[in-house]
Amino acid sequence: MTLSSVLHDVLQFMATGITDLSAWQVFLYTMVVTHITIASVTIYLHRHQAHRALELHAIPSHFFRFWLWLTTGQVTKEWAAIHRKHHAKCDTEEDPHSPVTRGIKKVFWEGAELYRAESKNMETMAKYGHGTPTDWIERNLYTKYSWLGVVSLFVINFVLFGVIGISVWAVQMMWIPITAAGIINGIGHYWGYRNYDCADAATNIIPFGILIGGEELHNNHHTYATSAKLSSKWYEIDIGWAYIRALEMLGLAKVKKLAPAPKFSHGKLEADFETLQSVIANRYDVMAKYAKSIKHAWKEELEHLKHKAELEKRFLKSSRKLMQREPGKLADAHHEQLSELFQHSKALETMHHMRVELGAIWERSHFTREQLLQKLQDWCTRAEASGIKSLQDFSLRLRSYA
């Protein structure tokens, strides 16, 4: 073998590695392996470890743990602890990565740095890191040598693909910091739509949770944090849930918790204790449906409001958005604007005040069940006597909760 042939073989190896794949094949490989990483994060770290929404058999559990060590260097205890603290202190100064308090640019571009800083907080680890793996391989490899996995992956990618393998490795290293730390923790608390008025600013980025494993449905998750399924509307897709169901059918997973699904007993003449219990358990669904009723009431009142010369188009547009907001989140200036609006529409004023009263039913924990039921029945009676069709229709639906 001549020197020139050896040099040729070396250059060939550096160019294509041992696989000799085309650029498109390397691209498809990269998309597949990064998706496996996303699936590992959402199924193992998020739904299984952080929220205990499902149980995993040892086979997928160990595979996910190994894969995350190899592709992210992620320590299970650190991820679970920081995420649990995020939920406990969501969108406050103590939240490790909230764009509400730290700014969207900071969280989007420096989300991974925020995570690393919080991982050094021993108080966070001690308080929120309970129940995560502490076996021999975790202590002596995954945690102790968390860096070794990503170094090993660098070598593997280089051997497989040559120089381009370095780019594949770089994409794998950036995938979670960008998608999870940046997009979900950043944009997921900054922009998107909301099915439910949960206590924080979490949003659903898009209804199709495919690229980031279903984590795009962040508002749904923050509303029902311990649910193994993140989609709630018929048109929403949670691909992570599809994988969990597949694992469950294979006997490799067991779902422990799902978001409550409201049941109805149509034709009920009066709300009873069963109704009260169901309304409280499904309060997010109740308020989401009430928000739709407000939309219908707004449409009915809009023609009347348009003819008010003193009400500008911009005022009406912003007022419509304020009517959709949870009353407790309105600033003083917002209340003043709504007060001006209500001078021209008693129907909208009634819809707003009835919403406040309805929300107070499950906030008054010091009341007895009998007192709460009486308040619910009184609310329904006044709603159905209001003369506002949207409110009447909502009340009929409310007392059918079972």
Summary of the structure (lengths in Angstrom):
residues: 402
radius of gyration: 26.3
end to end distance: 82.3
largest distance: 97.3
contacts: 1255
relative contact order: 0.09
helix: 65%
strand: 4%
